[in-house]
Amino acid sequence: MKPATYHYLLFILACLYFQNTAYSQNGTIENNRPNLVAYPKGIYQSYENFKSGIPTDTLTQFVKKTGNDTISHRFYNGLTNTRLKKEFAFSDGTHLYLNLNQIIKNFEKEDKGQLKDDGSYHIKALTIGARYIYFEDYFTSTEAAVLGGLMAASIARRVKGFVYDREKQQFNLFKNAQDFEKFIRENHPEYLSKVEMASSVAGSKNRKKQLEDINLIREIIHTINTIH
């Protein structure tokens, strides 16, 4: 083989290597993380199956129908059109959907006492990271409903964020700004000053503060997932 031809082949092989390396580093699901953070396509029948990251059914074809609120998702058997509502999770290989009723059953003790919208449905993971999977939905505290009735519950209803901690294998709901601050203090103190600054700007405990905090929660969880 001529030297020029040999060097040309080495050049081509080097290009292919770096191209494949770049692809593997940038092959993302969400949050600019490697594909290893994804859940393989399929149905996860139980919470334990979900924690293992191994689907129990990879053969059944399923169809997703999204509600008018764009938050609730319902799944059906692609062949029989039968509703699939007891399954803990669905993954299409890119996006992940969890059964909210079953999530609430697996909340930690301090996170219980939250009311959700009626019905059985799945919610989509907004961020899938190596450490946290982040979700949002509308919640109302049971206390607000009991003390203030339906009108108070309606006023208190707002979007709240929560995560599935893949390291600890547990869910954590951020009920309010103070609850999120506690979570950061105990788990990621390097971000505590940022949370405290946002709280001081927002002022006293009021609904406006809670609504503003959802953006802060999204930002910090996204950042944590990016560097972990």
Biotite code that builds the C-alpha atoms (Angstrom):
import biotite.structure as struc

atoms = struc.array([
    struc.Atom([0.000, 0.000, 0.000], chain_id="A", res_id=1, res_name="MET", atom_name="CA", element="C"),
    struc.Atom([1.344, 3.430, -0.918], chain_id="A", res_id=2, res_name="LYS", atom_name="CA", element="C"),
    struc.Atom([2.174, 5.767, 2.023], chain_id="A", res_id=3, res_name="PRO", atom_name="CA", element="C"),
    struc.Atom([-0.309, 8.369, 0.782], chain_id="A", res_id=4, res_name="ALA", atom_name="CA", element="C"),
    struc.Atom([-3.099, 5.778, 0.627], chain_id="A", res_id=5, res_name="THR", atom_name="CA", element="C"),
    struc.Atom([-2.196, 4.471, 4.093], chain_id="A", res_id=6, res_name="TYR", atom_name="CA", element="C"),
    struc.Atom([-2.273, 7.959, 5.618], chain_id="A", res_id=7, res_name="HIS", atom_name="CA", element="C"),
    struc.Atom([-5.581, 8.686, 3.894], chain_id="A", res_id=8, res_name="TYR", atom_name="CA", element="C"),
    struc.Atom([-7.147, 5.542, 5.407], chain_id="A", res_id=9, res_name="LEU", atom_name="CA", element="C"),
    struc.Atom([-5.848, 6.514, 8.864], chain_id="A", res_id=10, res_name="LEU", atom_name="CA", element="C"),
    struc.Atom([-7.414, 9.933, 8.393], chain_id="A", res_id=11, res_name="PHE", atom_name="CA", element="C"),
    struc.Atom([-10.806, 8.406, 7.464], chain_id="A", res_id=12, res_name="ILE", atom_name="CA", element="C"),
    struc.Atom([-10.727, 6.036, 10.440], chain_id="A", res_id=13, res_name="LEU", atom_name="CA", element="C"),
    struc.Atom([-9.859, 8.900, 12.788], chain_id="A", res_id=14, res_name="ALA", atom_name="CA", element="C"),
    struc.Atom([-12.753, 10.948, 11.448], chain_id="A", res_id=15, res_name="CYS", atom_name="CA", element="C"),
    struc.Atom([-15.164, 8.069, 11.947], chain_id="A", res_id=16, res_name="LEU", atom_name="CA", element="C"),
    struc.Atom([-13.911, 7.539, 15.494], chain_id="A", res_id=17, res_name="TYR", atom_name="CA", element="C"),
    struc.Atom([-14.370, 11.145, 16.518], chain_id="A", res_id=18, res_name="PHE", atom_name="CA", element="C"),
    struc.Atom([-17.745, 11.312, 14.774], chain_id="A", res_id=19, res_name="GLN", atom_name="CA", element="C"),
    struc.Atom([-18.987, 8.289, 16.733], chain_id="A", res_id=20, res_name="ASN", atom_name="CA", element="C"),
    struc.Atom([-17.514, 9.650, 19.956], chain_id="A", res_id=21, res_name="THR", atom_name="CA", element="C"),
    struc.Atom([-19.244, 12.992, 19.436], chain_id="A", res_id=22, res_name="ALA", atom_name="CA", element="C"),
    struc.Atom([-22.526, 11.253, 18.738], chain_id="A", res_id=23, res_name="TYR", atom_name="CA", element="C"),
    struc.Atom([-22.327, 9.097, 21.864], chain_id="A", res_id=24, res_name="SER", atom_name="CA", element="C"),
    struc.Atom([-21.583, 12.142, 23.994], chain_id="A", res_id=25, res_name="GLN", atom_name="CA", element="C"),
    struc.Atom([-24.440, 14.132, 22.509], chain_id="A", res_id=26, res_name="ASN", atom_name="CA", element="C"),
    struc.Atom([-26.981, 11.337, 22.089], chain_id="A", res_id=27, res_name="GLY", atom_name="CA", element="C"),
    struc.Atom([-29.507, 12.776, 24.500], chain_id="A", res_id=28, res_name="THR", atom_name="CA", element="C"),
    struc.Atom([-32.970, 12.149, 25.769], chain_id="A", res_id=29, res_name="ILE", atom_name="CA", element="C"),
    struc.Atom([-33.444, 15.389, 27.657], chain_id="A", res_id=30, res_name="GLU", atom_name="CA", element="C"),
    struc.Atom([-31.195, 17.674, 29.635], chain_id="A", res_id=31, res_name="ASN", atom_name="CA", element="C"),
    struc.Atom([-28.113, 16.998, 27.456], chain_id="A", res_id=32, res_name="ASN", atom_name="CA", element="C"),
    struc.Atom([-27.341, 13.731, 29.200], chain_id="A", res_id=33, res_name="ARG", atom_name="CA", element="C"),
    struc.Atom([-26.182, 10.416, 27.670], chain_id="A", res_id=34, res_name="PRO", atom_name="CA", element="C"),
    struc.Atom([-28.725, 7.856, 26.530], chain_id="A", res_id=35, res_name="ASN", atom_name="CA", element="C"),
    struc.Atom([-27.946, 5.722, 29.566], chain_id="A", res_id=36, res_name="LEU", atom_name="CA", element="C"),
    struc.Atom([-30.280, 7.929, 31.615], chain_id="A", res_id=37, res_name="VAL", atom_name="CA", element="C"),
    struc.Atom([-33.238, 6.834, 29.482], chain_id="A", res_id=38, res_name="ALA", atom_name="CA", element="C"),
    struc.Atom([-35.694, 4.098, 30.304], chain_id="A", res_id=39, res_name="TYR", atom_name="CA", element="C"),
    struc.Atom([-35.886, 1.413, 27.584], chain_id="A", res_id=40, res_name="PRO", atom_name="CA", element="C"),
    struc.Atom([-39.052, 1.431, 25.534], chain_id="A", res_id=41, res_name="LYS", atom_name="CA", element="C"),
    struc.Atom([-41.830, -0.620, 27.042], chain_id="A", res_id=42, res_name="GLY", atom_name="CA", element="C"),
    struc.Atom([-44.336, -0.925, 29.886], chain_id="A", res_id=43, res_name="ILE", atom_name="CA", element="C"),
    struc.Atom([-43.291, -0.950, 33.540], chain_id="A", res_id=44, res_name="TYR", atom_name="CA", element="C"),
    struc.Atom([-46.060, -2.731, 35.394], chain_id="A", res_id=45, res_name="GLN", atom_name="CA", element="C"),
    struc.Atom([-45.114, -1.860, 38.967], chain_id="A", res_id=46, res_name="SER", atom_name="CA", element="C"),
    struc.Atom([-43.089, 0.631, 40.968], chain_id="A", res_id=47, res_name="TYR", atom_name="CA", element="C"),
    struc.Atom([-40.487, -2.062, 41.584], chain_id="A", res_id=48, res_name="GLU", atom_name="CA", element="C"),
    struc.Atom([-40.174, -2.669, 37.836], chain_id="A", res_id=49, res_name="ASN", atom_name="CA", element="C"),
    struc.Atom([-39.713, 1.055, 37.319], chain_id="A", res_id=50, res_name="PHE", atom_name="CA", element="C"),
    struc.Atom([-36.996, 1.251, 39.980], chain_id="A", res_id=51, res_name="LYS", atom_name="CA", element="C"),
    struc.Atom([-35.132, -1.584, 38.293], chain_id="A", res_id=52, res_name="SER", atom_name="CA", element="C"),
    struc.Atom([-35.220, 0.251, 34.954], chain_id="A", res_id=53, res_name="GLY", atom_name="CA", element="C"),
    struc.Atom([-36.278, -2.950, 33.192], chain_id="A", res_id=54, res_name="ILE", atom_name="CA", element="C"),
    struc.Atom([-39.641, -2.988, 31.357], chain_id="A", res_id=55, res_name="PRO", atom_name="CA", element="C"),
    struc.Atom([-41.969, -5.910, 32.013], chain_id="A", res_id=56, res_name="THR", atom_name="CA", element="C"),
    struc.Atom([-43.536, -5.734, 28.555], chain_id="A", res_id=57, res_name="ASP", atom_name="CA", element="C"),
    struc.Atom([-41.726, -4.697, 25.405], chain_id="A", res_id=58, res_name="THR", atom_name="CA", element="C"),
    struc.Atom([-44.136, -6.306, 22.949], chain_id="A", res_id=59, res_name="LEU", atom_name="CA", element="C"),
    struc.Atom([-47.495, -4.627, 23.584], chain_id="A", res_id=60, res_name="THR", atom_name="CA", element="C"),
    struc.Atom([-48.104, -1.687, 21.276], chain_id="A", res_id=61, res_name="GLN", atom_name="CA", element="C"),
    struc.Atom([-49.538, 1.282, 23.132], chain_id="A", res_id=62, res_name="PHE", atom_name="CA", element="C"),
    struc.Atom([-51.086, 4.555, 22.021], chain_id="A", res_id=63, res_name="VAL", atom_name="CA", element="C"),
    struc.Atom([-51.015, 7.806, 23.998], chain_id="A", res_id=64, res_name="LYS", atom_name="CA", element="C"),
    struc.Atom([-53.863, 10.326, 24.103], chain_id="A", res_id=65, res_name="LYS", atom_name="CA", element="C"),
    struc.Atom([-53.184, 13.682, 25.709], chain_id="A", res_id=66, res_name="THR", atom_name="CA", element="C"),
    struc.Atom([-55.858, 15.612, 27.599], chain_id="A", res_id=67, res_name="GLY", atom_name="CA", element="C"),
    struc.Atom([-56.903, 19.174, 26.825], chain_id="A", res_id=68, res_name="ASN", atom_name="CA", element="C"),
    struc.Atom([-54.836, 20.334, 29.807], chain_id="A", res_id=69, res_name="ASP", atom_name="CA", element="C"),
    struc.Atom([-51.721, 18.955, 27.993], chain_id="A", res_id=70, res_name="THR", atom_name="CA", element="C"),
    struc.Atom([-50.540, 17.519, 31.328], chain_id="A", res_id=71, res_name="ILE", atom_name="CA", element="C"),
    struc.Atom([-52.618, 14.346, 31.614], chain_id="A", res_id=72, res_name="SER", atom_name="CA", element="C"),
    struc.Atom([-51.893, 11.414, 29.316], chain_id="A", res_id=73, res_name="HIS", atom_name="CA", element="C"),
    struc.Atom([-53.883, 8.198, 28.910], chain_id="A", res_id=74, res_name="ARG", atom_name="CA", element="C"),
    struc.Atom([-52.656, 5.020, 27.273], chain_id="A", res_id=75, res_name="PHE", atom_name="CA", element="C"),
    struc.Atom([-54.457, 2.401, 25.229], chain_id="A", res_id=76, res_name="TYR", atom_name="CA", element="C"),
    struc.Atom([-53.583, -0.964, 23.767], chain_id="A", res_id=77, res_name="ASN", atom_name="CA", element="C"),
    struc.Atom([-52.723, -0.262, 20.144], chain_id="A", res_id=78, res_name="GLY", atom_name="CA", element="C"),
    struc.Atom([-54.500, -3.393, 18.893], chain_id="A", res_id=79, res_name="LEU", atom_name="CA", element="C"),
    struc.Atom([-57.598, -3.650, 21.103], chain_id="A", res_id=80, res_name="THR", atom_name="CA", element="C"),
    struc.Atom([-57.977, 0.022, 22.103], chain_id="A", res_id=81, res_name="ASN", atom_name="CA", element="C"),
    struc.Atom([-58.356, -1.168, 25.708], chain_id="A", res_id=82, res_name="THR", atom_name="CA", element="C"),
    struc.Atom([-57.426, 1.446, 28.304], chain_id="A", res_id=83, res_name="ARG", atom_name="CA", element="C"),
    struc.Atom([-54.159, 0.733, 30.135], chain_id="A", res_id=84, res_name="LEU", atom_name="CA", element="C"),
    struc.Atom([-54.462, 2.635, 33.405], chain_id="A", res_id=85, res_name="LYS", atom_name="CA", element="C"),
    struc.Atom([-52.977, 0.449, 36.147], chain_id="A", res_id=86, res_name="LYS", atom_name="CA", element="C"),
    struc.Atom([-49.503, 0.276, 34.677], chain_id="A", res_id=87, res_name="GLU", atom_name="CA", element="C"),
    struc.Atom([-46.954, 2.296, 36.641], chain_id="A", res_id=88, res_name="PHE", atom_name="CA", element="C"),
    struc.Atom([-44.990, 3.675, 33.703], chain_id="A", res_id=89, res_name="ALA", atom_name="CA", element="C"),
    struc.Atom([-44.698, 3.817, 29.937], chain_id="A", res_id=90, res_name="PHE", atom_name="CA", element="C"),
    struc.Atom([-41.600, 4.681, 27.938], chain_id="A", res_id=91, res_name="SER", atom_name="CA", element="C"),
    struc.Atom([-41.547, 5.255, 24.197], chain_id="A", res_id=92, res_name="ASP", atom_name="CA", element="C"),
    struc.Atom([-37.757, 5.138, 24.277], chain_id="A", res_id=93, res_name="GLY", atom_name="CA", element="C"),
    struc.Atom([-37.484, 8.902, 24.519], chain_id="A", res_id=94, res_name="THR", atom_name="CA", element="C"),
    struc.Atom([-40.195, 10.151, 26.860], chain_id="A", res_id=95, res_name="HIS", atom_name="CA", element="C"),
    struc.Atom([-41.303, 8.702, 30.174], chain_id="A", res_id=96, res_name="LEU", atom_name="CA", element="C"),
    struc.Atom([-44.834, 8.739, 31.633], chain_id="A", res_id=97, res_name="TYR", atom_name="CA", element="C"),
    struc.Atom([-45.725, 7.751, 35.194], chain_id="A", res_id=98, res_name="LEU", atom_name="CA", element="C"),
    struc.Atom([-49.057, 6.935, 36.843], chain_id="A", res_id=99, res_name="ASN", atom_name="CA", element="C"),
    struc.Atom([-49.774, 9.883, 39.129], chain_id="A", res_id=100, res_name="LEU", atom_name="CA", element="C"),
    struc.Atom([-52.124, 7.978, 41.463], chain_id="A", res_id=101, res_name="ASN", atom_name="CA", element="C"),
    struc.Atom([-49.418, 5.417, 42.086], chain_id="A", res_id=102, res_name="GLN", atom_name="CA", element="C"),
    struc.Atom([-46.769, 8.098, 42.493], chain_id="A", res_id=103, res_name="ILE", atom_name="CA", element="C"),
    struc.Atom([-48.836, 9.702, 45.259], chain_id="A", res_id=104, res_name="ILE", atom_name="CA", element="C"),
    struc.Atom([-49.148, 6.329, 46.997], chain_id="A", res_id=105, res_name="LYS", atom_name="CA", element="C"),
    struc.Atom([-45.355, 6.178, 47.058], chain_id="A", res_id=106, res_name="ASN", atom_name="CA", element="C"),
    struc.Atom([-44.783, 9.721, 48.297], chain_id="A", res_id=107, res_name="PHE", atom_name="CA", element="C"),
    struc.Atom([-42.835, 10.017, 51.524], chain_id="A", res_id=108, res_name="GLU", atom_name="CA", element="C"),
    struc.Atom([-44.946, 10.542, 54.645], chain_id="A", res_id=109, res_name="LYS", atom_name="CA", element="C"),
    struc.Atom([-44.274, 14.285, 54.802], chain_id="A", res_id=110, res_name="GLU", atom_name="CA", element="C"),
    struc.Atom([-45.450, 14.724, 51.199], chain_id="A", res_id=111, res_name="ASP", atom_name="CA", element="C"),
    struc.Atom([-48.823, 13.083, 51.624], chain_id="A", res_id=112, res_name="LYS", atom_name="CA", element="C"),
    struc.Atom([-51.958, 15.170, 52.129], chain_id="A", res_id=113, res_name="GLY", atom_name="CA", element="C"),
    struc.Atom([-52.024, 16.643, 48.630], chain_id="A", res_id=114, res_name="GLN", atom_name="CA", element="C"),
    struc.Atom([-55.075, 16.532, 46.377], chain_id="A", res_id=115, res_name="LEU", atom_name="CA", element="C"),
    struc.Atom([-54.738, 16.132, 42.604], chain_id="A", res_id=116, res_name="LYS", atom_name="CA", element="C"),
    struc.Atom([-57.209, 16.597, 39.779], chain_id="A", res_id=117, res_name="ASP", atom_name="CA", element="C"),
    struc.Atom([-59.807, 13.858, 39.364], chain_id="A", res_id=118, res_name="ASP", atom_name="CA", element="C"),
    struc.Atom([-59.204, 10.810, 37.236], chain_id="A", res_id=119, res_name="GLY", atom_name="CA", element="C"),
    struc.Atom([-56.507, 8.278, 36.557], chain_id="A", res_id=120, res_name="SER", atom_name="CA", element="C"),
    struc.Atom([-53.769, 9.415, 34.210], chain_id="A", res_id=121, res_name="TYR", atom_name="CA", element="C"),
    struc.Atom([-50.043, 9.446, 33.575], chain_id="A", res_id=122, res_name="HIS", atom_name="CA", element="C"),
    struc.Atom([-47.796, 12.506, 33.591], chain_id="A", res_id=123, res_name="ILE", atom_name="CA", element="C"),
    struc.Atom([-44.758, 13.106, 31.433], chain_id="A", res_id=124, res_name="LYS", atom_name="CA", element="C"),
    struc.Atom([-41.271, 13.540, 32.833], chain_id="A", res_id=125, res_name="ALA", atom_name="CA", element="C"),
    struc.Atom([-40.192, 17.061, 31.926], chain_id="A", res_id=126, res_name="LEU", atom_name="CA", element="C"),
    struc.Atom([-36.523, 16.371, 32.616], chain_id="A", res_id=127, res_name="THR", atom_name="CA", element="C"),
    struc.Atom([-34.734, 13.029, 32.672], chain_id="A", res_id=128, res_name="ILE", atom_name="CA", element="C"),
    struc.Atom([-31.326, 13.226, 34.298], chain_id="A", res_id=129, res_name="GLY", atom_name="CA", element="C"),
    struc.Atom([-28.786, 10.861, 35.775], chain_id="A", res_id=130, res_name="ALA", atom_name="CA", element="C"),
    struc.Atom([-29.766, 11.986, 39.309], chain_id="A", res_id=131, res_name="ARG", atom_name="CA", element="C"),
    struc.Atom([-33.337, 13.303, 39.088], chain_id="A", res_id=132, res_name="TYR", atom_name="CA", element="C"),
    struc.Atom([-36.409, 12.822, 36.953], chain_id="A", res_id=133, res_name="ILE", atom_name="CA", element="C"),
    struc.Atom([-38.548, 15.945, 37.211], chain_id="A", res_id=134, res_name="TYR", atom_name="CA", element="C"),
    struc.Atom([-42.354, 16.199, 36.939], chain_id="A", res_id=135, res_name="PHE", atom_name="CA", element="C"),
    struc.Atom([-45.073, 18.800, 37.438], chain_id="A", res_id=136, res_name="GLU", atom_name="CA", element="C"),
    struc.Atom([-48.814, 18.678, 38.021], chain_id="A", res_id=137, res_name="ASP", atom_name="CA", element="C"),
    struc.Atom([-51.591, 20.594, 39.767], chain_id="A", res_id=138, res_name="TYR", atom_name="CA", element="C"),
    struc.Atom([-51.945, 19.962, 43.493], chain_id="A", res_id=139, res_name="PHE", atom_name="CA", element="C"),
    struc.Atom([-54.016, 21.353, 46.349], chain_id="A", res_id=140, res_name="THR", atom_name="CA", element="C"),
    struc.Atom([-53.222, 20.808, 50.003], chain_id="A", res_id=141, res_name="SER", atom_name="CA", element="C"),
    struc.Atom([-55.809, 18.803, 51.946], chain_id="A", res_id=142, res_name="THR", atom_name="CA", element="C"),
    struc.Atom([-55.604, 21.394, 54.716], chain_id="A", res_id=143, res_name="GLU", atom_name="CA", element="C"),
    struc.Atom([-56.760, 24.177, 52.384], chain_id="A", res_id=144, res_name="ALA", atom_name="CA", element="C"),
    struc.Atom([-59.710, 22.082, 51.224], chain_id="A", res_id=145, res_name="ALA", atom_name="CA", element="C"),
    struc.Atom([-60.754, 21.151, 54.774], chain_id="A", res_id=146, res_name="VAL", atom_name="CA", element="C"),
    struc.Atom([-60.404, 24.605, 56.290], chain_id="A", res_id=147, res_name="LEU", atom_name="CA", element="C"),
    struc.Atom([-61.640, 26.709, 53.407], chain_id="A", res_id=148, res_name="GLY", atom_name="CA", element="C"),
    struc.Atom([-63.933, 24.463, 51.408], chain_id="A", res_id=149, res_name="GLY", atom_name="CA", element="C"),
    struc.Atom([-64.101, 24.086, 47.642], chain_id="A", res_id=150, res_name="LEU", atom_name="CA", element="C"),
    struc.Atom([-63.446, 27.753, 46.866], chain_id="A", res_id=151, res_name="MET", atom_name="CA", element="C"),
    struc.Atom([-60.303, 27.838, 49.000], chain_id="A", res_id=152, res_name="ALA", atom_name="CA", element="C"),
    struc.Atom([-59.133, 24.583, 47.460], chain_id="A", res_id=153, res_name="ALA", atom_name="CA", element="C"),
    struc.Atom([-59.655, 26.007, 43.983], chain_id="A", res_id=154, res_name="SER", atom_name="CA", element="C"),
    struc.Atom([-57.635, 29.110, 44.850], chain_id="A", res_id=155, res_name="ILE", atom_name="CA", element="C"),
    struc.Atom([-54.860, 27.015, 46.424], chain_id="A", res_id=156, res_name="ALA", atom_name="CA", element="C"),
    struc.Atom([-54.619, 24.735, 43.377], chain_id="A", res_id=157, res_name="ARG", atom_name="CA", element="C"),
    struc.Atom([-51.350, 25.367, 41.588], chain_id="A", res_id=158, res_name="ARG", atom_name="CA", element="C"),
    struc.Atom([-48.557, 23.668, 39.694], chain_id="A", res_id=159, res_name="VAL", atom_name="CA", element="C"),
    struc.Atom([-46.034, 21.970, 41.957], chain_id="A", res_id=160, res_name="LYS", atom_name="CA", element="C"),
    struc.Atom([-42.861, 20.212, 40.994], chain_id="A", res_id=161, res_name="GLY", atom_name="CA", element="C"),
    struc.Atom([-41.487, 16.942, 42.271], chain_id="A", res_id=162, res_name="PHE", atom_name="CA", element="C"),
    struc.Atom([-38.610, 14.637, 41.496], chain_id="A", res_id=163, res_name="VAL", atom_name="CA", element="C"),
    struc.Atom([-37.816, 10.968, 41.476], chain_id="A", res_id=164, res_name="TYR", atom_name="CA", element="C"),
    struc.Atom([-34.394, 10.625, 43.073], chain_id="A", res_id=165, res_name="ASP", atom_name="CA", element="C"),
    struc.Atom([-32.710, 7.830, 41.137], chain_id="A", res_id=166, res_name="ARG", atom_name="CA", element="C"),
    struc.Atom([-29.961, 7.510, 43.734], chain_id="A", res_id=167, res_name="GLU", atom_name="CA", element="C"),
    struc.Atom([-32.266, 7.179, 46.743], chain_id="A", res_id=168, res_name="LYS", atom_name="CA", element="C"),
    struc.Atom([-35.102, 5.617, 44.700], chain_id="A", res_id=169, res_name="GLN", atom_name="CA", element="C"),
    struc.Atom([-37.798, 7.832, 46.174], chain_id="A", res_id=170, res_name="GLN", atom_name="CA", element="C"),
    struc.Atom([-40.113, 10.679, 45.196], chain_id="A", res_id=171, res_name="PHE", atom_name="CA", element="C"),
    struc.Atom([-39.884, 14.155, 46.687], chain_id="A", res_id=172, res_name="ASN", atom_name="CA", element="C"),
    struc.Atom([-42.698, 16.695, 46.271], chain_id="A", res_id=173, res_name="LEU", atom_name="CA", element="C"),
    struc.Atom([-41.910, 20.381, 46.672], chain_id="A", res_id=174, res_name="PHE", atom_name="CA", element="C"),
    struc.Atom([-45.065, 21.527, 48.465], chain_id="A", res_id=175, res_name="LYS", atom_name="CA", element="C"),
    struc.Atom([-43.958, 25.150, 48.706], chain_id="A", res_id=176, res_name="ASN", atom_name="CA", element="C"),
    struc.Atom([-40.910, 27.386, 48.556], chain_id="A", res_id=177, res_name="ALA", atom_name="CA", element="C"),
    struc.Atom([-39.859, 26.537, 52.097], chain_id="A", res_id=178, res_name="GLN", atom_name="CA", element="C"),
    struc.Atom([-40.045, 22.822, 51.351], chain_id="A", res_id=179, res_name="ASP", atom_name="CA", element="C"),
    struc.Atom([-37.807, 23.215, 48.312], chain_id="A", res_id=180, res_name="PHE", atom_name="CA", element="C"),
    struc.Atom([-35.346, 25.249, 50.356], chain_id="A", res_id=181, res_name="GLU", atom_name="CA", element="C"),
    struc.Atom([-35.171, 22.401, 52.882], chain_id="A", res_id=182, res_name="LYS", atom_name="CA", element="C"),
    struc.Atom([-34.548, 19.918, 50.061], chain_id="A", res_id=183, res_name="PHE", atom_name="CA", element="C"),
    struc.Atom([-31.675, 22.022, 48.707], chain_id="A", res_id=184, res_name="ILE", atom_name="CA", element="C"),
    struc.Atom([-30.168, 22.584, 52.147], chain_id="A", res_id=185, res_name="ARG", atom_name="CA", element="C"),
    struc.Atom([-30.103, 18.847, 52.868], chain_id="A", res_id=186, res_name="GLU", atom_name="CA", element="C"),
    struc.Atom([-29.046, 17.582, 49.444], chain_id="A", res_id=187, res_name="ASN", atom_name="CA", element="C"),
    struc.Atom([-27.385, 20.353, 47.419], chain_id="A", res_id=188, res_name="HIS", atom_name="CA", element="C"),
    struc.Atom([-26.238, 23.122, 49.790], chain_id="A", res_id=189, res_name="PRO", atom_name="CA", element="C"),
    struc.Atom([-24.113, 24.664, 47.030], chain_id="A", res_id=190, res_name="GLU", atom_name="CA", element="C"),
    struc.Atom([-27.371, 26.123, 45.627], chain_id="A", res_id=191, res_name="TYR", atom_name="CA", element="C"),
    struc.Atom([-28.778, 27.304, 48.952], chain_id="A", res_id=192, res_name="LEU", atom_name="CA", element="C"),
    struc.Atom([-27.687, 30.926, 48.568], chain_id="A", res_id=193, res_name="SER", atom_name="CA", element="C"),
    struc.Atom([-29.515, 31.163, 45.251], chain_id="A", res_id=194, res_name="LYS", atom_name="CA", element="C"),
    struc.Atom([-32.719, 29.812, 46.811], chain_id="A", res_id=195, res_name="VAL", atom_name="CA", element="C"),
    struc.Atom([-32.440, 32.119, 49.828], chain_id="A", res_id=196, res_name="GLU", atom_name="CA", element="C"),
    struc.Atom([-31.891, 35.121, 47.556], chain_id="A", res_id=197, res_name="MET", atom_name="CA", element="C"),
    struc.Atom([-35.018, 34.292, 45.557], chain_id="A", res_id=198, res_name="ALA", atom_name="CA", element="C"),
    struc.Atom([-37.010, 33.907, 48.777], chain_id="A", res_id=199, res_name="SER", atom_name="CA", element="C"),
    struc.Atom([-35.858, 37.277, 50.110], chain_id="A", res_id=200, res_name="SER", atom_name="CA", element="C"),
    struc.Atom([-36.837, 38.980, 46.852], chain_id="A", res_id=201, res_name="VAL", atom_name="CA", element="C"),
    struc.Atom([-40.265, 37.312, 46.861], chain_id="A", res_id=202, res_name="ALA", atom_name="CA", element="C"),
    struc.Atom([-40.978, 38.472, 50.406], chain_id="A", res_id=203, res_name="GLY", atom_name="CA", element="C"),
    struc.Atom([-43.489, 36.915, 52.770], chain_id="A", res_id=204, res_name="SER", atom_name="CA", element="C"),
    struc.Atom([-45.222, 33.563, 52.355], chain_id="A", res_id=205, res_name="LYS", atom_name="CA", element="C"),
    struc.Atom([-47.846, 34.170, 49.725], chain_id="A", res_id=206, res_name="ASN", atom_name="CA", element="C"),
    struc.Atom([-49.186, 32.538, 46.572], chain_id="A", res_id=207, res_name="ARG", atom_name="CA", element="C"),
    struc.Atom([-47.217, 34.813, 44.290], chain_id="A", res_id=208, res_name="LYS", atom_name="CA", element="C"),
    struc.Atom([-44.016, 33.548, 45.852], chain_id="A", res_id=209, res_name="LYS", atom_name="CA", element="C"),
    struc.Atom([-44.993, 29.936, 45.234], chain_id="A", res_id=210, res_name="GLN", atom_name="CA", element="C"),
    struc.Atom([-45.737, 30.590, 41.566], chain_id="A", res_id=211, res_name="LEU", atom_name="CA", element="C"),
    struc.Atom([-42.408, 32.300, 41.079], chain_id="A", res_id=212, res_name="GLU", atom_name="CA", element="C"),
    struc.Atom([-40.556, 29.444, 42.717], chain_id="A", res_id=213, res_name="ASP", atom_name="CA", element="C"),
    struc.Atom([-41.587, 26.910, 40.096], chain_id="A", res_id=214, res_name="ILE", atom_name="CA", element="C"),
    struc.Atom([-39.206, 28.572, 37.650], chain_id="A", res_id=215, res_name="ASN", atom_name="CA", element="C"),
    struc.Atom([-36.403, 28.442, 40.200], chain_id="A", res_id=216, res_name="LEU", atom_name="CA", element="C"),
    struc.Atom([-37.089, 24.765, 40.850], chain_id="A", res_id=217, res_name="ILE", atom_name="CA", element="C"),
    struc.Atom([-36.934, 23.974, 37.139], chain_id="A", res_id=218, res_name="ARG", atom_name="CA", element="C"),
    struc.Atom([-33.679, 25.857, 36.745], chain_id="A", res_id=219, res_name="GLU", atom_name="CA", element="C"),
    struc.Atom([-31.882, 24.284, 39.695], chain_id="A", res_id=220, res_name="ILE", atom_name="CA", element="C"),
    struc.Atom([-33.006, 20.710, 39.001], chain_id="A", res_id=221, res_name="ILE", atom_name="CA", element="C"),
    struc.Atom([-31.945, 21.149, 35.372], chain_id="A", res_id=222, res_name="HIS", atom_name="CA", element="C"),
    struc.Atom([-28.520, 22.421, 36.481], chain_id="A", res_id=223, res_name="THR", atom_name="CA", element="C"),
    struc.Atom([-28.017, 19.563, 38.944], chain_id="A", res_id=224, res_name="ILE", atom_name="CA", element="C"),
    struc.Atom([-28.894, 17.018, 36.283], chain_id="A", res_id=225, res_name="ASN", atom_name="CA", element="C"),
    struc.Atom([-26.498, 18.635, 33.838], chain_id="A", res_id=226, res_name="THR", atom_name="CA", element="C"),
    struc.Atom([-23.441, 18.314, 36.075], chain_id="A", res_id=227, res_name="ILE", atom_name="CA", element="C"),
    struc.Atom([-24.202, 14.983, 37.750], chain_id="A", res_id=228, res_name="HIS", atom_name="CA", element="C"),
])
